[in-house]
């Protein structure tokens, strides 16, 4: 396919307004509206149908079967393409509907709720590939990418082959100048590339220098413009879970590409990857929280089966606790993705921390739920157990497992010393709109994303929240309890500041050892607590109306935040006050209410198809 023409002459109705356009134009107002994004998410959920229906071609049974056969869910992919999902991956300035990253996350959740592989298969990989073009591409490259995606085409990323510490460099693509002087020649390849077999264009991170900080460049490669026989697509790799559906490989052999394929400048590859990954990976982490939704619902159903009221008391804290953990994951990813657009120079470290903290919380939540499910297991639960098993396998396959966490820590640790010395407890507090459901925030600008030398908006938010909670007349009971917990997390950040300030300024063993990684882990949990406190305060006394997060009476109450902080504090080894049983009961009651009414188990709580 030639990407300058697009696969379809008629893009979906939702994008026909300005396919491939270069200006924002009219008709994009709804994309800035949080309520509009949640309505679109609810519509997409209805379009996909009842996930538990064994006859639904877009349900759990269909996706489980597809994974067992090593095939993508083609019927659902076509449905999402016809629904115009690709428009959500193209900025409004280029004819799509992408404005804020947190709104895109909400739109993707109905897809990830059903299957993580489906999320990638439906176009998230194209979003990852396109982000480098939105950030550093020429106007022509951006026009080509927008036209491709809005026309039904697909893009993918060929990531650099990074070597493990002290190890041999892994397979990679290299680029060298063509002796004829007409461009570059590509050699090498990767055996695991998401969606390589079906992509119409490749965003290739190719090695262009042997050593130094600028060893890789980014190239926009259109297979239709390559000579025959210079690019070979490899057979799909058959592995467990998500990989079987979407991974295959590529090999280049003296493959010429023109100079206008370069995205950004020579050697910009690492910088672009670091800038884009903070949003892309956090987006996936936030969307994947929806995958735990049906598991928690089934656990609630199993624990209340045959009972007129709530589950047995011994299941109250596990069920309410996992629900609180999901709210933590949503709060952290939501505010980080909002900050990527509103405060791009202060969001990098918190957003990367969300990328590895959220999967840890999710994995532990799934393990906790497995004990509930095991205690109430019955023969008809086989499909749910298959869904749970696939989700556990898909987390690392999506790049959010141990390797993904290590990569994120390697990015964060070198920045902790500078934050400790120049940012924490010194930085201006972020705007309150960042933590409100109805906050008016600017759209995501990929060009403005930074990756080092900035601030930390969540640390500043923690300072602000704890300062206000200490004022006289703030109230007693749960409010006072939450204030005491907030002070303990503030003290933890103070301790982190003192320890991180001692880290060396340059890379070395001290920045890659277990002690430094432990500091990054602790920081991620403090960042999560900061997000919880700021989001809870953002709903206090507010009226979100129909902005989506309309459960203000619950989200404004300190109870869920008290339970959430107690679980985060336990991970940090903090000595926190005991959580009152009425806090647990209130969180459980909200969970049961959402179970009965079919509302989502996140901040937005949209109505879902059961």
C-alpha positions as a Python dict, from the first residue, in 0.01 Angstrom:
ca = {
    (1, 'X'): (0, 0, 0),
    (2, 'X'): (121, 353, -76),
    (3, 'X'): (64, 554, 241),
    (4, 'X'): (21, 876, 49),
    (5, 'X'): (-313, 754, -80),
    (6, 'X'): (-454, 556, 213),
    (7, 'X'): (-623, 218, 213),
    (8, 'X'): (-981, 345, 186),
    (9, 'X'): (-1100, 638, -15),
    (10, 'X'): (-1383, 700, 236),
    (11, 'X'): (-1271, 726, 600),
    (12, 'X'): (-1523, 646, 873),
    (13, 'X'): (-1807, 892, 918),
    (14, 'X'): (-1659, 1014, 1247),
    (15, 'X'): (-1345, 1137, 1071),
    (16, 'X'): (-1479, 1249, 735),
    (17, 'X'): (-1478, 1612, 846),
    (18, 'X'): (-1106, 1671, 791),
    (19, 'X'): (-924, 1354, 698),
    (20, 'X'): (-558, 1436, 683),
    (21, 'X'): (-621, 1804, 742),
    (22, 'X'): (-360, 2030, 885),
    (23, 'X'): (-571, 2267, 1089),
    (24, 'X'): (-784, 2210, 1392),
    (25, 'X'): (-1093, 2336, 1216),
    (26, 'X'): (-1442, 2311, 1357),
    (27, 'X'): (-1615, 2010, 1495),
    (28, 'X'): (-1345, 1912, 1744),
    (29, 'X'): (-1502, 2069, 2052),
    (30, 'X'): (-1648, 1740, 2173),
    (31, 'X'): (-1301, 1590, 2190),
    (32, 'X'): (-1210, 1837, 2467),
    (33, 'X'): (-1517, 1741, 2667),
    (34, 'X'): (-1457, 1477, 2937),
    (35, 'X'): (-1827, 1390, 2941),
    (36, 'X'): (-1820, 1347, 2565),
    (37, 'X'): (-1523, 1110, 2588),
    (38, 'X'): (-1699, 900, 2850),
    (39, 'X'): (-2013, 888, 2637),
    (40, 'X'): (-1803, 766, 2346),
    (41, 'X'): (-1651, 502, 2571),
    (42, 'X'): (-1998, 388, 2681),
    (43, 'X'): (-2111, 376, 2317),
    (44, 'X'): (-1808, 165, 2227),
    (45, 'X'): (-1880, -70, 2515),
    (46, 'X'): (-2239, -116, 2392),
    (47, 'X'): (-2113, -170, 2039),
    (48, 'X'): (-1889, -454, 2156),
    (49, 'X'): (-2181, -618, 2335),
    (50, 'X'): (-2207, -839, 2641),
    (51, 'X'): (-1856, -974, 2710),
    (52, 'X'): (-1984, -1285, 2890),
    (53, 'X'): (-2218, -1390, 2608),
    (54, 'X'): (-2066, -1706, 2457),
    (55, 'X'): (-2228, -1626, 2122),
    (56, 'X'): (-2094, -1270, 2107),
    (57, 'X'): (-1815, -1255, 1845),
    (58, 'X'): (-1667, -969, 2049),
    (59, 'X'): (-1685, -1139, 2390),
    (60, 'X'): (-1449, -1324, 2623),
    (61, 'X'): (-1514, -1663, 2465),
    (62, 'X'): (-1424, -1538, 2117),
    (63, 'X'): (-1102, -1374, 2235),
    (64, 'X'): (-997, -1676, 2441),
    (65, 'X'): (-1050, -1901, 2141),
    (66, 'X'): (-858, -1664, 1914),
    (67, 'X'): (-565, -1665, 2156),
    (68, 'X'): (-564, -2045, 2174),
    (69, 'X'): (-555, -2062, 1793),
    (70, 'X'): (-290, -1791, 1768),
    (71, 'X'): (-513, -1567, 1559),
    (72, 'X'): (-615, -1203, 1594),
    (73, 'X'): (-981, -1121, 1653),
    (74, 'X'): (-1048, -1006, 1297),
    (75, 'X'): (-1422, -952, 1337),
    (76, 'X'): (-1373, -716, 1630),
    (77, 'X'): (-1087, -538, 1463),
    (78, 'X'): (-1312, -467, 1164),
    (79, 'X'): (-1592, -349, 1394),
    (80, 'X'): (-1363, -102, 1571),
    (81, 'X'): (-1220, 19, 1240),
    (82, 'X'): (-1569, 82, 1105),
    (83, 'X'): (-1656, 265, 1428),
    (84, 'X'): (-1376, 510, 1354),
    (85, 'X'): (-1154, 424, 1652),
    (86, 'X'): (-846, 522, 1450),
    (87, 'X'): (-958, 886, 1463),
    (88, 'X'): (-882, 883, 1836),
    (89, 'X'): (-513, 825, 1753),
    (90, 'X'): (-483, 1129, 1527),
    (91, 'X'): (-457, 1478, 1683),
    (92, 'X'): (-746, 1710, 1616),
    (93, 'X'): (-504, 1943, 1437),
    (94, 'X'): (-456, 1671, 1176),
    (95, 'X'): (-821, 1575, 1131),
    (96, 'X'): (-867, 1325, 1414),
    (97, 'X'): (-1020, 1349, 1760),
    (98, 'X'): (-713, 1308, 1984),
    (99, 'X'): (-686, 1595, 2229),
    (100, 'X'): (-614, 1485, 2587),
    (101, 'X'): (-438, 1159, 2659),
    (102, 'X'): (-656, 1081, 2963),
    (103, 'X'): (-968, 1104, 2747),
    (104, 'X'): (-814, 862, 2497),
    (105, 'X'): (-743, 622, 2784),
    (106, 'X'): (-1112, 627, 2880),
    (107, 'X'): (-1214, 555, 2521),
    (108, 'X'): (-977, 258, 2502),
    (109, 'X'): (-1090, 97, 2827),
    (110, 'X'): (-1393, -88, 2681),
    (111, 'X'): (-1152, -253, 2437),
    (112, 'X'): (-894, -347, 2701),
    (113, 'X'): (-1172, -460, 2931),
    (114, 'X'): (-1236, -746, 2691),
    (115, 'X'): (-883, -831, 2583),
    (116, 'X'): (-541, -667, 2607),
    (117, 'X'): (-433, -812, 2272),
    (118, 'X'): (-741, -653, 2118),
    (119, 'X'): (-625, -314, 2241),
    (120, 'X'): (-301, -347, 2046),
    (121, 'X'): (-470, -515, 1751),
    (122, 'X'): (-728, -236, 1730),
    (123, 'X'): (-467, 31, 1673),
    (124, 'X'): (-273, 120, 1988),
    (125, 'X'): (40, 8, 1806),
    (126, 'X'): (-38, 263, 1535),
    (127, 'X'): (-70, 529, 1803),
    (128, 'X'): (274, 438, 1939),
    (129, 'X'): (426, 456, 1593),
    (130, 'X'): (255, 781, 1503),
    (131, 'X'): (352, 961, 1824),
    (132, 'X'): (710, 1014, 1704),
    (133, 'X'): (574, 1165, 1383),
    (134, 'X'): (339, 1396, 1575),
    (135, 'X'): (635, 1505, 1790),
    (136, 'X'): (912, 1554, 1537),
    (137, 'X'): (787, 1479, 1186),
    (138, 'X'): (773, 1723, 901),
    (139, 'X'): (432, 1858, 797),
    (140, 'X'): (436, 1620, 502),
    (141, 'X'): (516, 1320, 724),
    (142, 'X'): (236, 1420, 962),
    (143, 'X'): (-6, 1457, 672),
    (144, 'X'): (92, 1114, 539),
    (145, 'X'): (50, 949, 880),
    (146, 'X'): (-285, 1116, 946),
    (147, 'X'): (-417, 1019, 604),
    (148, 'X'): (-299, 661, 653),
    (149, 'X'): (-465, 613, 992),
    (150, 'X'): (-786, 794, 905),
    (151, 'X'): (-808, 589, 587),
    (152, 'X'): (-795, 258, 773),
    (153, 'X'): (-422, 190, 744),
    (154, 'X'): (-190, 64, 1016),
    (155, 'X'): (154, 161, 1144),
    (156, 'X'): (396, -8, 1380),
    (157, 'X'): (724, 58, 1561),
    (158, 'X'): (1048, -131, 1507),
    (159, 'X'): (1212, -68, 1843),
    (160, 'X'): (1589, -51, 1893),
    (161, 'X'): (1761, -371, 1999),
    (162, 'X'): (1906, -266, 2333),
    (163, 'X'): (2167, -484, 2497),
    (164, 'X'): (2122, -608, 2853),
    (165, 'X'): (2372, -480, 3107),
    (166, 'X'): (2709, -640, 3031),
    (167, 'X'): (2554, -850, 2757),
    (168, 'X'): (2574, -888, 2383),
    (169, 'X'): (2375, -645, 2174),
    (170, 'X'): (2044, -792, 2061),
    (171, 'X'): (1919, -798, 1703),
    (172, 'X'): (1858, -454, 1558),
    (173, 'X'): (1821, -248, 1244),
    (174, 'X'): (2118, -43, 1127),
    (175, 'X'): (2125, 246, 881),
    (176, 'X'): (2426, 375, 689),
    (177, 'X'): (2471, 630, 416),
    (178, 'X'): (2410, 499, 66),
    (179, 'X'): (2738, 527, -130),
    (180, 'X'): (2533, 669, -416),
    (181, 'X'): (2443, 959, -186),
    (182, 'X'): (2068, 926, -239),
    (183, 'X'): (1967, 829, 112),
    (184, 'X'): (2040, 547, 357),
    (185, 'X'): (2063, 169, 347),
    (186, 'X'): (1889, -42, 612),
    (187, 'X'): (2015, -380, 729),
    (188, 'X'): (1915, -622, 1003),
    (189, 'X'): (1579, -658, 1170),
    (190, 'X'): (1375, -777, 1465),
    (191, 'X'): (1195, -1107, 1508),
    (192, 'X'): (934, -962, 1745),
    (193, 'X'): (755, -658, 1604),
    (194, 'X'): (396, -588, 1696),
    (195, 'X'): (168, -609, 1393),
    (196, 'X'): (459, -628, 1147),
    (197, 'X'): (272, -858, 908),
    (198, 'X'): (-16, -615, 850),
    (199, 'X'): (137, -272, 898),
    (200, 'X'): (138, -35, 603),
    (201, 'X'): (421, 180, 735),
    (202, 'X'): (705, 126, 983),
    (203, 'X'): (855, 375, 1225),
    (204, 'X'): (1204, 227, 1252),
    (205, 'X'): (1453, 305, 1528),
    (206, 'X'): (1777, 231, 1343),
    (207, 'X'): (2132, 244, 1473),
    (208, 'X'): (2318, 519, 1289),
    (209, 'X'): (2623, 553, 1517),
    (210, 'X'): (2834, 296, 1702),
    (211, 'X'): (2870, 472, 2035),
    (212, 'X'): (2759, 777, 2226),
    (213, 'X'): (2426, 917, 2343),
    (214, 'X'): (2289, 969, 1990),
    (215, 'X'): (2328, 623, 1838),
    (216, 'X'): (1978, 582, 1693),
    (217, 'X'): (1766, 772, 1443),
    (218, 'X'): (1399, 736, 1354),
    (219, 'X'): (1290, 661, 998),
    (220, 'X'): (941, 655, 848),
    (221, 'X'): (956, 360, 609),
    (222, 'X'): (687, 298, 349),
    (223, 'X'): (716, -61, 214),
    (224, 'X'): (544, 45, -108),
    (225, 'X'): (844, 268, -190),
    (226, 'X'): (1106, -6, -136),
    (227, 'X'): (1269, -214, -411),
    (228, 'X'): (1149, -574, -436),
    (229, 'X'): (1332, -827, -221),
    (230, 'X'): (1492, -577, 20),
    (231, 'X'): (1234, -622, 298),
    (232, 'X'): (1121, -961, 418),
    (233, 'X'): (831, -1015, 657),
    (234, 'X'): (888, -1313, 886),
    (235, 'X'): (629, -1566, 994),
    (236, 'X'): (427, -1493, 1304),
    (237, 'X'): (594, -1606, 1624),
    (238, 'X'): (374, -1852, 1814),
    (239, 'X'): (399, -1779, 2185),
    (240, 'X'): (154, -1759, 2472),
    (241, 'X'): (-100, -1486, 2525),
    (242, 'X'): (-93, -1160, 2339),
    (243, 'X'): (218, -1234, 2136),
    (244, 'X'): (58, -1512, 1937),
    (245, 'X'): (-197, -1271, 1797),
    (246, 'X'): (10, -972, 1696),
    (247, 'X'): (386, -1036, 1690),
    (248, 'X'): (592, -1123, 1383),
    (249, 'X'): (924, -1007, 1240),
    (250, 'X'): (1104, -801, 974),
    (251, 'X'): (1439, -827, 795),
    (252, 'X'): (1602, -555, 583),
    (253, 'X'): (1885, -631, 338),
    (254, 'X'): (2066, -335, 178),
    (255, 'X'): (1730, -163, 170),
    (256, 'X'): (1746, 194, 36),
    (257, 'X'): (1529, 463, 197),
    (258, 'X'): (1525, 829, 94),
    (259, 'X'): (1655, 1111, 310),
    (260, 'X'): (1302, 1241, 363),
    (261, 'X'): (1229, 927, 567),
    (262, 'X'): (1420, 1075, 862),
    (263, 'X'): (1189, 1182, 1149),
    (264, 'X'): (1347, 1464, 1346),
    (265, 'X'): (1724, 1495, 1331),
    (266, 'X'): (2001, 1235, 1307),
    (267, 'X'): (2054, 1070, 1645),
    (268, 'X'): (1718, 1181, 1787),
    (269, 'X'): (1592, 825, 1835),
    (270, 'X'): (1662, 782, 2206),
    (271, 'X'): (1528, 1126, 2293),
    (272, 'X'): (1209, 1068, 2095),
    (273, 'X'): (1158, 727, 2253),
    (274, 'X'): (1196, 864, 2605),
    (275, 'X'): (963, 1154, 2536),
    (276, 'X'): (691, 941, 2375),
    (277, 'X'): (711, 635, 2599),
    (278, 'X'): (604, 829, 2905),
    (279, 'X'): (261, 883, 2750),
    (280, 'X'): (233, 564, 2545),
    (281, 'X'): (320, 325, 2826),
    (282, 'X'): (120, 510, 3089),
    (283, 'X'): (-174, 506, 2849),
    (284, 'X'): (-152, 127, 2823),
    (285, 'X'): (-113, 87, 3199),
    (286, 'X'): (-423, 298, 3258),
    (287, 'X'): (-626, 123, 2990),
    (288, 'X'): (-527, -217, 3126),
    (289, 'X'): (-688, -144, 3462),
    (290, 'X'): (-1015, -211, 3281),
    (291, 'X'): (-899, -570, 3236),
    (292, 'X'): (-932, -625, 3611),
    (293, 'X'): (-1291, -495, 3609),
    (294, 'X'): (-1462, -820, 3500),
    (295, 'X'): (-1241, -1024, 3734),
    (296, 'X'): (-1341, -814, 4037),
    (297, 'X'): (-1707, -825, 3928),
    (298, 'X'): (-1697, -1201, 3906),
    (299, 'X'): (-1530, -1225, 4246),
    (300, 'X'): (-1807, -1009, 4394),
    (301, 'X'): (-2070, -1223, 4223),
    (302, 'X'): (-1908, -1542, 4349),
    (303, 'X'): (-1877, -1411, 4706),
    (304, 'X'): (-2244, -1300, 4715),
    (305, 'X'): (-2386, -1603, 4535),
    (306, 'X'): (-2680, -1741, 4733),
    (307, 'X'): (-2676, -1447, 4977),
    (308, 'X'): (-2936, -1175, 5015),
    (309, 'X'): (-2688, -916, 5139),
    (310, 'X'): (-2316, -845, 5117),
    (311, 'X'): (-2050, -1119, 5109),
    (312, 'X'): (-1921, -1287, 5421),
    (313, 'X'): (-1726, -1052, 5643),
    (314, 'X'): (-1392, -1218, 5572),
    (315, 'X'): (-1421, -1108, 5208),
    (316, 'X'): (-1499, -743, 5285),
    (317, 'X'): (-1143, -616, 5302),
    (318, 'X'): (-1008, -813, 5004),
    (319, 'X'): (-1290, -701, 4774),
    (320, 'X'): (-1304, -342, 4898),
    (321, 'X'): (-924, -328, 4895),
    (322, 'X'): (-893, -437, 4533),
    (323, 'X'): (-1158, -183, 4435),
    (324, 'X'): (-956, 84, 4615),
    (325, 'X'): (-644, -32, 4429),
    (326, 'X'): (-822, 9, 4095),
    (327, 'X'): (-917, 363, 4194),
    (328, 'X'): (-553, 427, 4283),
    (329, 'X'): (-443, 302, 3940),
    (330, 'X'): (-700, 521, 3770),
    (331, 'X'): (-617, 829, 3976),
    (332, 'X'): (-244, 794, 3910),
    (333, 'X'): (-263, 732, 3535),
    (334, 'X'): (-539, 988, 3482),
    (335, 'X'): (-360, 1280, 3646),
    (336, 'X'): (-28, 1187, 3484),
    (337, 'X'): (-182, 1178, 3137),
    (338, 'X'): (-358, 1509, 3204),
    (339, 'X'): (-28, 1659, 3318),
    (340, 'X'): (144, 1540, 3000),
    (341, 'X'): (-67, 1796, 2818),
    (342, 'X'): (-97, 2065, 3085),
    (343, 'X'): (249, 2047, 3246),
    (344, 'X'): (476, 1864, 2998),
    (345, 'X'): (794, 1985, 3167),
    (346, 'X'): (684, 1851, 3508),
    (347, 'X'): (522, 1521, 3416),
    (348, 'X'): (796, 1289, 3293),
    (349, 'X'): (913, 1124, 3616),
    (350, 'X'): (565, 1079, 3771),
    (351, 'X'): (427, 944, 3443),
    (352, 'X'): (705, 690, 3402),
    (353, 'X'): (658, 592, 3767),
    (354, 'X'): (291, 527, 3694),
    (355, 'X'): (396, 296, 3413),
    (356, 'X'): (564, 48, 3647),
    (357, 'X'): (367, 110, 3968),
    (358, 'X'): (23, 42, 3819),
    (359, 'X'): (109, -305, 3678),
    (360, 'X'): (245, -409, 4018),
    (361, 'X'): (-79, -303, 4184),
    (362, 'X'): (-279, -482, 3915),
    (363, 'X'): (-86, -807, 3943),
    (364, 'X'): (-120, -811, 4320),
    (365, 'X'): (-491, -730, 4289),
    (366, 'X'): (-541, -1022, 4051),
    (367, 'X'): (-359, -1251, 4290),
    (368, 'X'): (-579, -1133, 4577),
    (369, 'X'): (-891, -1191, 4369),
    (370, 'X'): (-775, -1538, 4273),
    (371, 'X'): (-803, -1641, 4639),
    (372, 'X'): (-1163, -1519, 4646),
    (373, 'X'): (-1243, -1701, 4322),
    (374, 'X'): (-1074, -2020, 4439),
    (375, 'X'): (-1287, -2024, 4754),
    (376, 'X'): (-1607, -1996, 4549),
    (377, 'X'): (-1510, -2192, 4240),
    (378, 'X'): (-1766, -2390, 4044),
    (379, 'X'): (-1757, -2573, 3707),
    (380, 'X'): (-1919, -2286, 3515),
    (381, 'X'): (-1630, -2054, 3598),
    (382, 'X'): (-1387, -2206, 3348),
    (383, 'X'): (-1411, -1914, 3105),
    (384, 'X'): (-1348, -1656, 3377),
    (385, 'X'): (-1039, -1845, 3493),
    (386, 'X'): (-916, -1849, 3132),
    (387, 'X'): (-970, -1473, 3109),
    (388, 'X'): (-782, -1422, 3436),
    (389, 'X'): (-495, -1643, 3322),
    (390, 'X'): (-467, -1462, 2989),
    (391, 'X'): (-466, -1123, 3159),
    (392, 'X'): (-182, -1233, 3388),
    (393, 'X'): (15, -1347, 3082),
    (394, 'X'): (-66, -1034, 2883),
    (395, 'X'): (67, -787, 3138),
    (396, 'X'): (434, -872, 3072),
    (397, 'X'): (364, -934, 2702),
    (398, 'X'): (241, -575, 2675),
    (399, 'X'): (578, -452, 2803),
    (400, 'X'): (455, -394, 3160),
    (401, 'X'): (619, -688, 3329),
    (402, 'X'): (959, -719, 3497),
    (403, 'X'): (1150, -598, 3190),
    (404, 'X'): (918, -301, 3148),
    (405, 'X'): (960, -205, 3513),
    (406, 'X'): (1339, -230, 3489),
    (407, 'X'): (1340, -6, 3181),
    (408, 'X'): (1128, 254, 3361),
    (409, 'X'): (1347, 245, 3670),
    (410, 'X'): (1656, 297, 3454),
    (411, 'X'): (1493, 617, 3324),
    (412, 'X'): (1379, 748, 3662),
    (413, 'X'): (1671, 674, 3894),
    (414, 'X'): (1921, 912, 3728),
    (415, 'X'): (1668, 1196, 3771),
    (416, 'X'): (1590, 1141, 4139),
    (417, 'X'): (1894, 1330, 4270),
    (418, 'X'): (1808, 1642, 4072),
    (419, 'X'): (1444, 1629, 4182),
    (420, 'X'): (1548, 1587, 4545),
    (421, 'X'): (1775, 1890, 4528),
    (422, 'X'): (1579, 2127, 4305),
    (423, 'X'): (1213, 2024, 4300),
    (424, 'X'): (1066, 1842, 4600),
    (425, 'X'): (915, 2083, 4855),
    (426, 'X'): (1033, 2376, 4644),
    (427, 'X'): (816, 2353, 4334),
    (428, 'X'): (497, 2547, 4273),
    (429, 'X'): (176, 2351, 4327),
    (430, 'X'): (1, 2237, 4005),
    (431, 'X'): (-337, 2385, 3908),
    (432, 'X'): (-641, 2237, 4083),
    (433, 'X'): (-808, 2172, 3747),
    (434, 'X'): (-565, 1885, 3697),
    (435, 'X'): (-745, 1683, 3964),
    (436, 'X'): (-1105, 1769, 3882),
    (437, 'X'): (-1334, 1577, 3651),
    (438, 'X'): (-1454, 1899, 3490),
    (439, 'X'): (-1116, 2075, 3480),
    (440, 'X'): (-1048, 2276, 3165),
    (441, 'X'): (-709, 2157, 3043),
    (442, 'X'): (-508, 2204, 2724),
    (443, 'X'): (-471, 1920, 2473),
    (444, 'X'): (-167, 1697, 2451),
    (445, 'X'): (110, 1850, 2240),
    (446, 'X'): (358, 1577, 2151),
    (447, 'X'): (615, 1839, 2053),
    (448, 'X'): (622, 1981, 2406),
    (449, 'X'): (688, 1655, 2591),
    (450, 'X'): (1012, 1659, 2789),
    (451, 'X'): (1209, 1376, 2945),
    (452, 'X'): (1470, 1519, 3181),
    (453, 'X'): (1555, 1827, 3381),
    (454, 'X'): (1196, 1913, 3467),
    (455, 'X'): (990, 1913, 3782),
    (456, 'X'): (751, 1682, 3966),
    (457, 'X'): (391, 1798, 3978),
    (458, 'X'): (276, 1514, 4207),
    (459, 'X'): (535, 1589, 4475),
    (460, 'X'): (422, 1951, 4466),
    (461, 'X'): (59, 1839, 4491),
    (462, 'X'): (140, 1632, 4800),
    (463, 'X'): (295, 1935, 4969),
    (464, 'X'): (-13, 2142, 4891),
    (465, 'X'): (-266, 1886, 5009),
    (466, 'X'): (-86, 1815, 5336),
    (467, 'X'): (-46, 2187, 5403),
    (468, 'X'): (-420, 2247, 5367),
    (469, 'X'): (-517, 1940, 5567),
    (470, 'X'): (-315, 2071, 5863),
    (471, 'X'): (-516, 2393, 5885),
    (472, 'X'): (-744, 2436, 6187),
    (473, 'X'): (-1110, 2356, 6139),
    (474, 'X'): (-1063, 2090, 5872),
    (475, 'X'): (-1276, 1847, 6074),
    (476, 'X'): (-1230, 1525, 6264),
    (477, 'X'): (-1315, 1162, 6204),
    (478, 'X'): (-1216, 1036, 5859),
    (479, 'X'): (-1090, 1378, 5752),
    (480, 'X'): (-848, 1391, 6044),
    (481, 'X'): (-743, 1031, 5983),
    (482, 'X'): (-671, 1105, 5618),
    (483, 'X'): (-469, 1412, 5720),
    (484, 'X'): (-255, 1197, 5953),
    (485, 'X'): (-195, 948, 5673),
    (486, 'X'): (-107, 1228, 5430),
    (487, 'X'): (152, 1359, 5677),
    (488, 'X'): (313, 1015, 5690),
    (489, 'X'): (346, 1006, 5312),
    (490, 'X'): (490, 1356, 5322),
    (491, 'X'): (744, 1233, 5574),
    (492, 'X'): (824, 945, 5339),
    (493, 'X'): (891, 1191, 5057),
    (494, 'X'): (1117, 1389, 5293),
    (495, 'X'): (1312, 1071, 5367),
    (496, 'X'): (1333, 997, 4996),
    (497, 'X'): (1463, 1348, 4934),
    (498, 'X'): (1746, 1299, 5180),
    (499, 'X'): (1841, 960, 5037),
    (500, 'X'): (1804, 1050, 4669),
    (501, 'X'): (2013, 1364, 4714),
    (502, 'X'): (2309, 1134, 4786),
    (503, 'X'): (2280, 952, 4453),
    (504, 'X'): (2565, 1023, 4209),
    (505, 'X'): (2497, 1262, 3926),
    (506, 'X'): (2639, 1031, 3659),
    (507, 'X'): (2548, 677, 3565),
    (508, 'X'): (2723, 392, 3736),
    (509, 'X'): (2672, 92, 3960),
    (510, 'X'): (2513, 308, 4229),
    (511, 'X'): (2234, 404, 3988),
    (512, 'X'): (2161, 52, 3866),
    (513, 'X'): (2184, -149, 4186),
    (514, 'X'): (1899, -282, 4399),
    (515, 'X'): (1917, 8, 4646),
    (516, 'X'): (1856, 265, 4373),
    (517, 'X'): (1575, 57, 4225),
    (518, 'X'): (1417, 38, 4570),
    (519, 'X'): (1419, 417, 4583),
    (520, 'X'): (1236, 428, 4250),
    (521, 'X'): (980, 178, 4379),
    (522, 'X'): (919, 385, 4691),
    (523, 'X'): (886, 699, 4484),
    (524, 'X'): (623, 534, 4265),
    (525, 'X'): (411, 447, 4566),
    (526, 'X'): (442, 800, 4708),
    (527, 'X'): (340, 938, 4369),
    (528, 'X'): (34, 710, 4375),
    (529, 'X'): (-59, 834, 4722),
    (530, 'X'): (-18, 1194, 4605),
    (531, 'X'): (-255, 1131, 4314),
    (532, 'X'): (-516, 978, 4548),
    (533, 'X'): (-501, 1271, 4789),
    (534, 'X'): (-519, 1531, 4514),
    (535, 'X'): (-805, 1359, 4326),
    (536, 'X'): (-1002, 1314, 4648),
    (537, 'X'): (-956, 1682, 4730),
    (538, 'X'): (-1051, 1775, 4374),
    (539, 'X'): (-1394, 1619, 4427),
    (540, 'X'): (-1445, 1773, 4770),
    (541, 'X'): (-1726, 2022, 4756),
    (542, 'X'): (-1733, 2002, 4375),
    (543, 'X'): (-2020, 1940, 4140),
    (544, 'X'): (-1908, 1749, 3837),
    (545, 'X'): (-2258, 1750, 3693),
    (546, 'X'): (-2249, 1529, 3386),
    (547, 'X'): (-1874, 1551, 3343),
    (548, 'X'): (-1837, 1179, 3395),
    (549, 'X'): (-1689, 1139, 3739),
    (550, 'X'): (-2030, 1202, 3889),
    (551, 'X'): (-1988, 995, 4202),
    (552, 'X'): (-1881, 1299, 4403),
    (553, 'X'): (-2040, 1190, 4729),
    (554, 'X'): (-1824, 878, 4721),
    (555, 'X'): (-1507, 1020, 4567),
    (556, 'X'): (-1516, 1332, 4787),
    (557, 'X'): (-1553, 1126, 5104),
    (558, 'X'): (-1218, 1045, 5270),
    (559, 'X'): (-1315, 679, 5323),
    (560, 'X'): (-1189, 534, 4993),
    (561, 'X'): (-869, 739, 5014),
    (562, 'X'): (-806, 616, 5370),
    (563, 'X'): (-835, 255, 5255),
    (564, 'X'): (-624, 320, 4945),
    (565, 'X'): (-346, 491, 5141),
    (566, 'X'): (-343, 216, 5400),
    (567, 'X'): (-268, -39, 5129),
    (568, 'X'): (-1, 179, 4969),
    (569, 'X'): (152, 247, 5311),
    (570, 'X'): (167, -124, 5385),
    (571, 'X'): (377, -171, 5072),
    (572, 'X'): (613, 102, 5195),
    (573, 'X'): (635, -45, 5544),
    (574, 'X'): (480, 264, 5701),
    (575, 'X'): (310, 243, 6038),
    (576, 'X'): (-33, 386, 5958),
    (577, 'X'): (-344, 416, 6174),
    (578, 'X'): (-589, 128, 6157),
    (579, 'X'): (-856, 167, 5890),
    (580, 'X'): (-1201, 189, 6054),
    (581, 'X'): (-1443, -82, 5950),
    (582, 'X'): (-1697, 178, 5836),
    (583, 'X'): (-1449, 299, 5573),
    (584, 'X'): (-1420, -56, 5441),
    (585, 'X'): (-1796, -98, 5450),
    (586, 'X'): (-1859, 223, 5256),
    (587, 'X'): (-1611, 126, 4984),
    (588, 'X'): (-1766, -220, 4966),
    (589, 'X'): (-2114, -69, 4945),
    (590, 'X'): (-2005, 147, 4650),
    (591, 'X'): (-1857, -161, 4484),
    (592, 'X'): (-2182, -355, 4532),
    (593, 'X'): (-2382, -57, 4404),
    (594, 'X'): (-2174, -37, 4088),
    (595, 'X'): (-2203, -413, 4050),
    (596, 'X'): (-2583, -391, 4062),
    (597, 'X'): (-2608, -89, 3833),
    (598, 'X'): (-2341, -203, 3588),
    (599, 'X'): (-2117, 98, 3632),
    (600, 'X'): (-1742, 97, 3575),
    (601, 'X'): (-1504, 36, 3863),
    (602, 'X'): (-1297, 347, 3797),
    (603, 'X'): (-1326, 720, 3862),
    (604, 'X'): (-1563, 776, 3570),
    (605, 'X'): (-1799, 490, 3656),
    (606, 'X'): (-1969, 481, 3315),
    (607, 'X'): (-2252, 237, 3253),
    (608, 'X'): (-2116, -84, 3105),
    (609, 'X'): (-2271, -379, 2925),
    (610, 'X'): (-2285, -663, 3181),
}
